[in-house]
């Protein structure tokens, strides 16, 4: 389940986070001054750079505060809610 979108001439992707994304998720949480996400998550990337992630169980969002990531974080959260409802 990948979602690929283009908004404001910016391409981004929402996808399930895998084991290889653990460091990126930890770094996003650290940048956002939050604890690391636990369990399954979705990650949103612009190019190959992570901008936001959502913990599927709780809906907790972490995002890079140094990037204009609010709309991407909101879309990732909306997708997480959809995934939880389908499960």
VEXRO-68507 format. One record per residue: residue number from 1; residue in one letter; x, y, z of N, C-alpha, C in turn. Coordinates in steps of 0.02 Angstrom, whole numbers, m for minus. Layout:
N
<keba><num>NUM</num><residuo>A</residuo><n_c1>X</n_c1><n_c2>Y</n_c2><n_c3>Z</n_c3><ca_c1>X</ca_c1><ca_c2>Y</ca_c2><ca_c3>Z</ca_c3><c_c1>X</c_c1><c_c2>Y</c_c2><c_c3>Z</c_c3></keba>
...
//
This chain:
87
<keba><num>1</num><residuo>X</residuo><n_c1>42</n_c1><n_c2>m58</n_c2><n_c3>0</n_c3><ca_c1>0</ca_c1><ca_c2>0</ca_c2><ca_c3>0</ca_c3><c_c1>44</c_c1><c_c2>62</c_c2><c_c3>0</c_c3></keba>
<keba><num>2</num><residuo>X</residuo><n_c1>55</n_c1><n_c2>88</n_c2><n_c3>m58</n_c3><ca_c1>92</ca_c1><ca_c2>150</ca_c2><ca_c3>m65</ca_c3><c_c1>45</c_c1><c_c2>202</c_c2><c_c3>m93</c_c3></keba>
<keba><num>3</num><residuo>X</residuo><n_c1>50</n_c1><n_c2>262</n_c2><n_c3>m69</n_c3><ca_c1>13</ca_c1><ca_c2>317</ca_c2><ca_c3>m98</ca_c3><c_c1>64</c_c1><c_c2>367</c_c2><c_c3>m124</c_c3></keba>
<keba><num>4</num><residuo>X</residuo><n_c1>56</n_c1><n_c2>385</n_c2><n_c3>m186</n_c3><ca_c1>102</ca_c1><ca_c2>432</ca_c2><ca_c3>m217</ca_c3><c_c1>61</c_c1><c_c2>494</c_c2><c_c3>m236</c_c3></keba>
<keba><num>5</num><residuo>X</residuo><n_c1>84</n_c1><n_c2>552</n_c2><n_c3>m217</n_c3><ca_c1>46</ca_c1><ca_c2>613</ca_c2><ca_c3>m231</ca_c3><c_c1>93</c_c1><c_c2>668</c_c2><c_c3>m255</c_c3></keba>
<keba><num>6</num><residuo>X</residuo><n_c1>63</n_c1><n_c2>715</n_c2><n_c3>m291</n_c3><ca_c1>100</ca_c1><ca_c2>775</ca_c2><ca_c3>m311</ca_c3><c_c1>57</c_c1><c_c2>834</c_c2><c_c3>m291</c_c3></keba>
<keba><num>7</num><residuo>X</residuo><n_c1>82</n_c1><n_c2>876</n_c2><n_c3>m247</n_c3><ca_c1>48</ca_c1><ca_c2>938</ca_c2><ca_c3>m228</ca_c3><c_c1>98</c_c1><c_c2>994</c_c2><c_c3>m230</c_c3></keba>
<keba><num>8</num><residuo>X</residuo><n_c1>77</n_c1><n_c2>1050</n_c2><n_c3>m253</n_c3><ca_c1>121</ca_c1><ca_c2>1109</ca_c2><ca_c3>m257</ca_c3><c_c1>188</c_c1><c_c2>1091</c_c2><c_c3>m289</c_c3></keba>
<keba><num>9</num><residuo>X</residuo><n_c1>185</n_c1><n_c2>1048</n_c2><n_c3>m341</n_c3><ca_c1>244</ca_c1><ca_c2>1027</ca_c2><ca_c3>m378</ca_c3><c_c1>294</c_c1><c_c2>988</c_c2><c_c3>m336</c_c3></keba>
<keba><num>10</num><residuo>X</residuo><n_c1>270</n_c1><n_c2>960</n_c2><n_c3>m280</n_c3><ca_c1>312</ca_c1><ca_c2>919</ca_c2><ca_c3>m237</ca_c3><c_c1>286</c_c1><c_c2>848</c_c2><c_c3>m239</c_c3></keba>
<keba><num>11</num><residuo>X</residuo><n_c1>328</n_c1><n_c2>800</n_c2><n_c3>m257</n_c3><ca_c1>309</ca_c1><ca_c2>730</ca_c2><ca_c3>m257</ca_c3><c_c1>323</c_c1><c_c2>700</c_c2><c_c3>m188</c_c3></keba>
<keba><num>12</num><residuo>X</residuo><n_c1>275</n_c1><n_c2>662</n_c2><n_c3>m163</n_c3><ca_c1>286</ca_c1><ca_c2>628</ca_c2><ca_c3>m99</ca_c3><c_c1>249</c_c1><c_c2>562</c_c2><c_c3>m99</c_c3></keba>
<keba><num>13</num><residuo>X</residuo><n_c1>271</n_c1><n_c2>519</n_c2><n_c3>m54</n_c3><ca_c1>245</ca_c1><ca_c2>451</ca_c2><ca_c3>m49</ca_c3><c_c1>229</c_c1><c_c2>434</c_c2><c_c3>24</c_c3></keba>
<keba><num>14</num><residuo>X</residuo><n_c1>174</n_c1><n_c2>400</n_c2><n_c3>35</n_c3><ca_c1>158</ca_c1><ca_c2>372</ca_c2><ca_c3>100</ca_c3><c_c1>162</c_c1><c_c2>297</c_c2><c_c3>92</c_c3></keba>
<keba><num>15</num><residuo>X</residuo><n_c1>199</n_c1><n_c2>265</n_c2><n_c3>137</n_c3><ca_c1>207</ca_c1><ca_c2>192</ca_c2><ca_c3>132</ca_c3><c_c1>215</c_c1><c_c2>163</c_c2><c_c3>202</c_c3></keba>
<keba><num>16</num><residuo>X</residuo><n_c1>205</n_c1><n_c2>97</n_c2><n_c3>208</n_c3><ca_c1>218</ca_c1><ca_c2>66</ca_c2><ca_c3>273</ca_c3><c_c1>293</c_c1><c_c2>70</c_c2><c_c3>290</c_c3></keba>
<keba><num>17</num><residuo>X</residuo><n_c1>307</n_c1><n_c2>85</n_c2><n_c3>352</n_c3><ca_c1>377</ca_c1><ca_c2>86</ca_c2><ca_c3>374</ca_c3><c_c1>399</c_c1><c_c2>14</c_c2><c_c3>387</c_c3></keba>
<keba><num>18</num><residuo>X</residuo><n_c1>459</n_c1><n_c2>m2</n_c2><n_c3>366</n_c3><ca_c1>487</ca_c1><ca_c2>m68</ca_c2><ca_c3>377</ca_c3><c_c1>543</c_c1><c_c2>m66</c_c2><c_c3>428</c_c3></keba>
<keba><num>19</num><residuo>X</residuo><n_c1>572</n_c1><n_c2>m123</n_c2><n_c3>441</n_c3><ca_c1>627</ca_c1><ca_c2>m127</ca_c2><ca_c3>489</ca_c3><c_c1>685</c_c1><c_c2>m82</c_c2><c_c3>469</c_c3></keba>
<keba><num>20</num><residuo>X</residuo><n_c1>696</n_c1><n_c2>m75</n_c2><n_c3>404</n_c3><ca_c1>752</ca_c1><ca_c2>m33</ca_c2><ca_c3>381</ca_c3><c_c1>740</c_c1><c_c2>42</c_c2><c_c3>392</c_c3></keba>
<keba><num>21</num><residuo>X</residuo><n_c1>678</n_c1><n_c2>60</n_c2><n_c3>411</n_c3><ca_c1>662</ca_c1><ca_c2>131</ca_c2><ca_c3>423</ca_c3><c_c1>669</c_c1><c_c2>151</c_c2><c_c3>497</c_c3></keba>
<keba><num>22</num><residuo>X</residuo><n_c1>690</n_c1><n_c2>105</n_c2><n_c3>539</n_c3><ca_c1>692</ca_c1><ca_c2>118</ca_c2><ca_c3>611</ca_c3><c_c1>733</c_c1><c_c2>180</c_c2><c_c3>628</c_c3></keba>
<keba><num>23</num><residuo>X</residuo><n_c1>791</n_c1><n_c2>188</n_c2><n_c3>598</n_c3><ca_c1>833</ca_c1><ca_c2>246</ca_c2><ca_c3>612</ca_c3><c_c1>800</c_c1><c_c2>311</c_c2><c_c3>589</c_c3></keba>
<keba><num>24</num><residuo>X</residuo><n_c1>768</n_c1><n_c2>309</n_c2><n_c3>531</n_c3><ca_c1>734</ca_c1><ca_c2>369</ca_c2><ca_c3>506</ca_c3><c_c1>676</c_c1><c_c2>388</c_c2><c_c3>552</c_c3></keba>
<keba><num>25</num><residuo>X</residuo><n_c1>638</n_c1><n_c2>339</n_c2><n_c3>576</n_c3><ca_c1>583</ca_c1><ca_c2>352</ca_c2><ca_c3>622</ca_c3><c_c1>609</c_c1><c_c2>381</c_c2><c_c3>688</c_c3></keba>
<keba><num>26</num><residuo>X</residuo><n_c1>663</n_c1><n_c2>354</n_c2><n_c3>712</n_c3><ca_c1>693</ca_c1><ca_c2>379</ca_c2><ca_c3>774</ca_c3><c_c1>715</c_c1><c_c2>451</c_c2><c_c3>765</c_c3></keba>
<keba><num>27</num><residuo>X</residuo><n_c1>747</n_c1><n_c2>465</n_c2><n_c3>709</n_c3><ca_c1>771</ca_c1><ca_c2>533</ca_c2><ca_c3>696</ca_c3><c_c1>714</c_c1><c_c2>583</c_c2><c_c3>689</c_c3></keba>
<keba><num>28</num><residuo>X</residuo><n_c1>660</n_c1><n_c2>563</n_c2><n_c3>654</n_c3><ca_c1>602</ca_c1><ca_c2>608</ca_c2><ca_c3>648</ca_c3><c_c1>574</c_c1><c_c2>624</c_c2><c_c3>717</c_c3></keba>
<keba><num>29</num><residuo>X</residuo><n_c1>566</n_c1><n_c2>573</n_c2><n_c3>759</n_c3><ca_c1>540</ca_c1><ca_c2>585</ca_c2><ca_c3>827</ca_c3><c_c1>586</c_c1><c_c2>631</c_c2><c_c3>866</c_c3></keba>
<keba><num>30</num><residuo>X</residuo><n_c1>650</n_c1><n_c2>620</n_c2><n_c3>860</n_c3><ca_c1>699</ca_c1><ca_c2>662</ca_c2><ca_c3>895</ca_c3><c_c1>694</c_c1><c_c2>734</c_c2><c_c3>871</c_c3></keba>
<keba><num>31</num><residuo>X</residuo><n_c1>690</n_c1><n_c2>745</n_c2><n_c3>806</n_c3><ca_c1>683</ca_c1><ca_c2>813</ca_c2><ca_c3>779</ca_c3><c_c1>620</c_c1><c_c2>847</c_c2><c_c3>804</c_c3></keba>
<keba><num>32</num><residuo>X</residuo><n_c1>568</n_c1><n_c2>807</n_c2><n_c3>814</n_c3><ca_c1>503</ca_c1><ca_c2>833</ca_c2><ca_c3>836</ca_c3><c_c1>497</c_c1><c_c2>835</c_c2><c_c3>913</c_c3></keba>
<keba><num>33</num><residuo>X</residuo><n_c1>553</n_c1><n_c2>821</n_c2><n_c3>947</n_c3><ca_c1>555</ca_c1><ca_c2>820</ca_c2><ca_c3>1020</ca_c3><c_c1>503</c_c1><c_c2>774</c_c2><c_c3>1050</c_c3></keba>
<keba><num>34</num><residuo>X</residuo><n_c1>495</n_c1><n_c2>714</n_c2><n_c3>1020</n_c3><ca_c1>447</ca_c1><ca_c2>665</ca_c2><ca_c3>1044</ca_c3><c_c1>481</c_c1><c_c2>598</c_c2><c_c3>1054</c_c3></keba>
<keba><num>35</num><residuo>X</residuo><n_c1>450</n_c1><n_c2>554</n_c2><n_c3>1093</n_c3><ca_c1>476</ca_c1><ca_c2>486</ca_c2><ca_c3>1098</ca_c3><c_c1>471</c_c1><c_c2>450</c_c2><c_c3>1031</c_c3></keba>
<keba><num>36</num><residuo>X</residuo><n_c1>512</n_c1><n_c2>400</n_c2><n_c3>1022</n_c3><ca_c1>511</ca_c1><ca_c2>361</ca_c2><ca_c3>960</ca_c3><c_c1>443</c_c1><c_c2>327</c_c2><c_c3>952</c_c3></keba>
<keba><num>37</num><residuo>X</residuo><n_c1>423</n_c1><n_c2>317</n_c2><n_c3>890</n_c3><ca_c1>362</ca_c1><ca_c2>280</ca_c2><ca_c3>876</ca_c3><c_c1>373</c_c1><c_c2>207</c_c2><c_c3>892</c_c3></keba>
<keba><num>38</num><residuo>X</residuo><n_c1>319</n_c1><n_c2>173</n_c2><n_c3>913</n_c3><ca_c1>324</ca_c1><ca_c2>102</ca_c2><ca_c3>929</ca_c3><c_c1>274</c_c1><c_c2>64</c_c2><c_c3>886</c_c3></keba>
<keba><num>39</num><residuo>X</residuo><n_c1>295</n_c1><n_c2>8</n_c2><n_c3>861</n_c3><ca_c1>250</ca_c1><ca_c2>m34</ca_c2><ca_c3>822</ca_c3><c_c1>243</c_c1><c_c2>m11</c_c2><c_c3>750</c_c3></keba>
<keba><num>40</num><residuo>X</residuo><n_c1>193</n_c1><n_c2>m39</n_c2><n_c3>716</n_c3><ca_c1>183</ca_c1><ca_c2>m23</ca_c2><ca_c3>645</ca_c3><c_c1>172</c_c1><c_c2>52</c_c2><c_c3>634</c_c3></keba>
<keba><num>41</num><residuo>X</residuo><n_c1>199</n_c1><n_c2>77</n_c2><n_c3>579</n_c3><ca_c1>193</ca_c1><ca_c2>149</ca_c2><ca_c3>564</ca_c3><c_c1>190</c_c1><c_c2>159</c_c2><c_c3>489</c_c3></keba>
<keba><num>42</num><residuo>X</residuo><n_c1>164</n_c1><n_c2>216</n_c2><n_c3>470</n_c3><ca_c1>168</ca_c1><ca_c2>240</ca_c2><ca_c3>401</ca_c3><c_c1>220</c_c1><c_c2>295</c_c2><c_c3>400</c_c3></keba>
<keba><num>43</num><residuo>X</residuo><n_c1>257</n_c1><n_c2>299</n_c2><n_c3>345</n_c3><ca_c1>307</ca_c1><ca_c2>352</ca_c2><ca_c3>338</ca_c3><c_c1>292</c_c1><c_c2>389</c_c2><c_c3>273</c_c3></keba>
<keba><num>44</num><residuo>X</residuo><n_c1>300</n_c1><n_c2>455</n_c2><n_c3>276</n_c3><ca_c1>290</ca_c1><ca_c2>497</ca_c2><ca_c3>217</ca_c3><c_c1>358</c_c1><c_c2>525</c_c2><c_c3>197</c_c3></keba>
<keba><num>45</num><residuo>X</residuo><n_c1>374</n_c1><n_c2>517</n_c2><n_c3>133</n_c3><ca_c1>439</ca_c1><ca_c2>539</ca_c2><ca_c3>108</ca_c3><c_c1>430</c_c1><c_c2>587</c_c2><c_c3>50</c_c3></keba>
<keba><num>46</num><residuo>X</residuo><n_c1>472</n_c1><n_c2>637</n_c2><n_c3>49</n_c3><ca_c1>478</ca_c1><ca_c2>681</ca_c2><ca_c3>m9</ca_c3><c_c1>545</c_c1><c_c2>662</c_c2><c_c3>m40</c_c3></keba>
<keba><num>47</num><residuo>X</residuo><n_c1>542</n_c1><n_c2>638</n_c2><n_c3>m101</n_c3><ca_c1>602</ca_c1><ca_c2>607</ca_c2><ca_c3>m129</ca_c3><c_c1>616</c_c1><c_c2>545</c_c2><c_c3>m87</c_c3></keba>
<keba><num>48</num><residuo>X</residuo><n_c1>674</n_c1><n_c2>539</n_c2><n_c3>m60</n_c3><ca_c1>690</ca_c1><ca_c2>484</ca_c2><ca_c3>m15</ca_c3><c_c1>700</c_c1><c_c2>508</c_c2><c_c3>56</c_c3></keba>
<keba><num>49</num><residuo>X</residuo><n_c1>680</n_c1><n_c2>570</n_c2><n_c3>70</n_c3><ca_c1>688</ca_c1><ca_c2>599</ca_c2><ca_c3>136</ca_c3><c_c1>623</c_c1><c_c2>593</c_c2><c_c3>176</c_c3></keba>
<keba><num>50</num><residuo>X</residuo><n_c1>627</n_c1><n_c2>566</n_c2><n_c3>237</n_c3><ca_c1>567</ca_c1><ca_c2>561</ca_c2><ca_c3>279</ca_c3><c_c1>547</c_c1><c_c2>630</c_c2><c_c3>306</c_c3></keba>
<keba><num>51</num><residuo>X</residuo><n_c1>484</n_c1><n_c2>647</n_c2><n_c3>298</n_c3><ca_c1>459</ca_c1><ca_c2>711</ca_c2><ca_c3>323</ca_c3><c_c1>410</c_c1><c_c2>702</c_c2><c_c3>380</c_c3></keba>
<keba><num>52</num><residuo>X</residuo><n_c1>375</n_c1><n_c2>645</n_c2><n_c3>381</n_c3><ca_c1>325</ca_c1><ca_c2>633</ca_c2><ca_c3>434</ca_c3><c_c1>313</c_c1><c_c2>558</c_c2><c_c3>441</c_c3></keba>
<keba><num>53</num><residuo>X</residuo><n_c1>288</n_c1><n_c2>539</n_c2><n_c3>498</n_c3><ca_c1>269</ca_c1><ca_c2>469</ca_c2><ca_c3>510</ca_c3><c_c1>213</c_c1><c_c2>467</c_c2><c_c3>560</c_c3></keba>
<keba><num>54</num><residuo>X</residuo><n_c1>174</n_c1><n_c2>413</n_c2><n_c3>557</n_c3><ca_c1>117</ca_c1><ca_c2>404</ca_c2><ca_c3>602</ca_c3><c_c1>120</c_c1><c_c2>333</c_c2><c_c3>630</c_c3></keba>
<keba><num>55</num><residuo>X</residuo><n_c1>114</n_c1><n_c2>328</n_c2><n_c3>695</n_c3><ca_c1>108</ca_c1><ca_c2>264</ca_c2><ca_c3>729</ca_c3><c_c1>36</c_c1><c_c2>239</c_c2><c_c3>718</c_c3></keba>
<keba><num>56</num><residuo>X</residuo><n_c1>28</n_c1><n_c2>180</n_c2><n_c3>689</n_c3><ca_c1>m38</ca_c1><ca_c2>156</ca_c2><ca_c3>670</ca_c3><c_c1>m84</c_c1><c_c2>145</c_c2><c_c3>730</c_c3></keba>
<keba><num>57</num><residuo>X</residuo><n_c1>m59</n_c1><n_c2>117</n_c2><n_c3>784</n_c3><ca_c1>m103</ca_c1><ca_c2>101</ca_c2><ca_c3>841</ca_c3><c_c1>m131</c_c1><c_c2>163</c_c2><c_c3>874</c_c3></keba>
<keba><num>58</num><residuo>X</residuo><n_c1>m89</n_c1><n_c2>212</n_c2><n_c3>886</n_c3><ca_c1>m110</ca_c1><ca_c2>271</ca_c2><ca_c3>925</ca_c3><c_c1>m129</c_c1><c_c2>330</c_c2><c_c3>881</c_c3></keba>
<keba><num>59</num><residuo>X</residuo><n_c1>m104</n_c1><n_c2>332</n_c2><n_c3>820</n_c3><ca_c1>m115</ca_c1><ca_c2>391</ca_c2><ca_c3>777</ca_c3><c_c1>m67</c_c1><c_c2>448</c_c2><c_c3>793</c_c3></keba>
<keba><num>60</num><residuo>X</residuo><n_c1>m17</n_c1><n_c2>434</n_c2><n_c3>834</n_c3><ca_c1>32</ca_c1><ca_c2>486</ca_c2><ca_c3>852</ca_c3><c_c1>75</c_c1><c_c2>504</c_c2><c_c3>792</c_c3></keba>
<keba><num>61</num><residuo>X</residuo><n_c1>82</n_c1><n_c2>568</n_c2><n_c3>780</n_c3><ca_c1>119</ca_c1><ca_c2>594</ca_c2><ca_c3>722</ca_c3><c_c1>185</c_c1><c_c2>624</c_c2><c_c3>744</c_c3></keba>
<keba><num>62</num><residuo>X</residuo><n_c1>237</n_c1><n_c2>610</n_c2><n_c3>706</n_c3><ca_c1>301</ca_c1><ca_c2>646</ca_c2><ca_c3>713</ca_c3><c_c1>317</c_c1><c_c2>675</c_c2><c_c3>644</c_c3></keba>
<keba><num>63</num><residuo>X</residuo><n_c1>345</n_c1><n_c2>735</n_c2><n_c3>645</n_c3><ca_c1>361</ca_c1><ca_c2>767</ca_c2><ca_c3>581</ca_c3><c_c1>423</c_c1><c_c2>810</c_c2><c_c3>589</c_c3></keba>
<keba><num>64</num><residuo>X</residuo><n_c1>457</n_c1><n_c2>821</n_c2><n_c3>534</n_c3><ca_c1>516</ca_c1><ca_c2>863</ca_c2><ca_c3>533</ca_c3><c_c1>494</c_c1><c_c2>936</c_c2><c_c3>539</c_c3></keba>
<keba><num>65</num><residuo>X</residuo><n_c1>510</n_c1><n_c2>968</n_c2><n_c3>595</n_c3><ca_c1>488</ca_c1><ca_c2>1037</ca_c2><ca_c3>604</ca_c3><c_c1>527</c_c1><c_c2>1088</c_c2><c_c3>562</c_c3></keba>
<keba><num>66</num><residuo>X</residuo><n_c1>579</n_c1><n_c2>1065</n_c2><n_c3>529</n_c3><ca_c1>620</ca_c1><ca_c2>1110</ca_c2><ca_c3>488</ca_c3><c_c1>601</c_c1><c_c2>1108</c_c2><c_c3>415</c_c3></keba>
<keba><num>67</num><residuo>X</residuo><n_c1>546</n_c1><n_c2>1074</n_c2><n_c3>400</n_c3><ca_c1>520</ca_c1><ca_c2>1069</ca_c2><ca_c3>332</ca_c3><c_c1>446</c_c1><c_c2>1088</c_c2><c_c3>333</c_c3></keba>
<keba><num>68</num><residuo>X</residuo><n_c1>419</n_c1><n_c2>1110</n_c2><n_c3>277</n_c3><ca_c1>348</ca_c1><ca_c2>1126</ca_c2><ca_c3>274</ca_c3><c_c1>307</c_c1><c_c2>1062</c_c2><c_c3>268</c_c3></keba>
<keba><num>69</num><residuo>X</residuo><n_c1>303</n_c1><n_c2>1025</n_c2><n_c3>323</n_c3><ca_c1>277</ca_c1><ca_c2>956</ca_c2><ca_c3>322</ca_c3><c_c1>206</c_c1><c_c2>949</c_c2><c_c3>348</c_c3></keba>
<keba><num>70</num><residuo>X</residuo><n_c1>173</n_c1><n_c2>1003</n_c2><n_c3>368</n_c3><ca_c1>108</ca_c1><ca_c2>995</ca_c2><ca_c3>401</ca_c3><c_c1>56</c_c1><c_c2>961</c_c2><c_c3>356</c_c3></keba>
<keba><num>71</num><residuo>X</residuo><n_c1>52</n_c1><n_c2>979</n_c2><n_c3>292</n_c3><ca_c1>2</ca_c1><ca_c2>949</ca_c2><ca_c3>248</ca_c3><c_c1>18</c_c1><c_c2>875</c_c2><c_c3>235</c_c3></keba>
<keba><num>72</num><residuo>X</residuo><n_c1>81</n_c1><n_c2>859</n_c2><n_c3>233</n_c3><ca_c1>101</ca_c1><ca_c2>789</ca_c2><ca_c3>223</ca_c3><c_c1>87</c_c1><c_c2>749</c_c2><c_c3>286</c_c3></keba>
<keba><num>73</num><residuo>X</residuo><n_c1>99</n_c1><n_c2>777</n_c2><n_c3>345</n_c3><ca_c1>84</ca_c1><ca_c2>744</ca_c2><ca_c3>408</ca_c3><c_c1>9</c_c1><c_c2>731</c_c2><c_c3>413</c_c3></keba>
<keba><num>74</num><residuo>X</residuo><n_c1>m32</n_c1><n_c2>780</n_c2><n_c3>394</n_c3><ca_c1>m105</ca_c1><ca_c2>773</ca_c2><ca_c3>397</ca_c3><c_c1>m129</c_c1><c_c2>718</c_c2><c_c3>349</c_c3></keba>
<keba><num>75</num><residuo>X</residuo><n_c1>m101</n_c1><n_c2>715</n_c2><n_c3>290</n_c3><ca_c1>m120</ca_c1><ca_c2>663</ca_c2><ca_c3>242</ca_c3><c_c1>m98</c_c1><c_c2>594</c_c2><c_c3>266</c_c3></keba>
<keba><num>76</num><residuo>X</residuo><n_c1>m41</n_c1><n_c2>590</n_c2><n_c3>299</n_c3><ca_c1>m17</ca_c1><ca_c2>526</ca_c2><ca_c3>325</ca_c3><c_c1>m62</c_c1><c_c2>503</c_c2><c_c3>382</c_c3></keba>
<keba><num>77</num><residuo>X</residuo><n_c1>m82</n_c1><n_c2>549</n_c2><n_c3>425</n_c3><ca_c1>m128</ca_c1><ca_c2>532</ca_c2><ca_c3>479</ca_c3><c_c1>m196</c_c1><c_c2>509</c_c2><c_c3>451</c_c3></keba>
<keba><num>78</num><residuo>X</residuo><n_c1>m221</n_c1><n_c2>542</n_c2><n_c3>401</n_c3><ca_c1>m284</ca_c1><ca_c2>521</ca_c2><ca_c3>369</ca_c3><c_c1>m278</c_c1><c_c2>451</c_c2><c_c3>340</c_c3></keba>
<keba><num>79</num><residuo>X</residuo><n_c1>m222</n_c1><n_c2>437</n_c2><n_c3>310</n_c3><ca_c1>m211</ca_c1><ca_c2>370</ca_c2><ca_c3>282</ca_c3><c_c1>m207</c_c1><c_c2>318</c_c2><c_c3>338</c_c3></keba>
<keba><num>80</num><residuo>X</residuo><n_c1>m175</n_c1><n_c2>335</n_c2><n_c3>393</n_c3><ca_c1>m169</ca_c1><ca_c2>289</ca_c2><ca_c3>450</ca_c3><c_c1>m239</c_c1><c_c2>273</c_c2><c_c3>478</c_c3></keba>
<keba><num>81</num><residuo>X</residuo><n_c1>m281</n_c1><n_c2>323</n_c2><n_c3>483</n_c3><ca_c1>m350</ca_c1><ca_c2>312</ca_c2><ca_c3>507</ca_c3><c_c1>m386</c_c1><c_c2>265</c_c2><c_c3>460</c_c3></keba>
<keba><num>82</num><residuo>X</residuo><n_c1>m377</n_c1><n_c2>274</n_c2><n_c3>395</n_c3><ca_c1>m408</ca_c1><ca_c2>231</ca_c2><ca_c3>346</ca_c3><c_c1>m383</c_c1><c_c2>159</c_c2><c_c3>352</c_c3></keba>
<keba><num>83</num><residuo>X</residuo><n_c1>m318</n_c1><n_c2>152</n_c2><n_c3>362</n_c3><ca_c1>m289</ca_c1><ca_c2>85</ca_c2><ca_c3>370</ca_c3><c_c1>m316</c_c1><c_c2>51</c_c2><c_c3>433</c_c3></keba>
<keba><num>84</num><residuo>X</residuo><n_c1>m321</n_c1><n_c2>88</n_c2><n_c3>488</n_c3><ca_c1>m347</ca_c1><ca_c2>59</ca_c2><ca_c3>551</ca_c3><c_c1>m419</c_c1><c_c2>37</c_c2><c_c3>542</c_c3></keba>
<keba><num>85</num><residuo>X</residuo><n_c1>m459</n_c1><n_c2>76</n_c2><n_c3>506</n_c3><ca_c1>m530</ca_c1><ca_c2>58</ca_c2><ca_c3>496</ca_c3><c_c1>m536</c_c1><c_c2>m5</c_c2><c_c3>454</c_c3></keba>
<keba><num>86</num><residuo>X</residuo><n_c1>m491</n_c1><n_c2>m13</n_c2><n_c3>406</n_c3><ca_c1>m493</ca_c1><ca_c2>m72</ca_c2><ca_c3>362</ca_c3><c_c1>m468</c_c1><c_c2>m135</c_c2><c_c3>395</c_c3></keba>
<keba><num>87</num><residuo>X</residuo><n_c1>m431</n_c1><n_c2>m128</n_c2><n_c3>449</n_c3><ca_c1>m401</ca_c1><ca_c2>m186</ca_c2><ca_c3>482</ca_c3><c_c1>m451</c_c1><c_c2>m224</c_c2><c_c3>524</c_c3></keba>
//
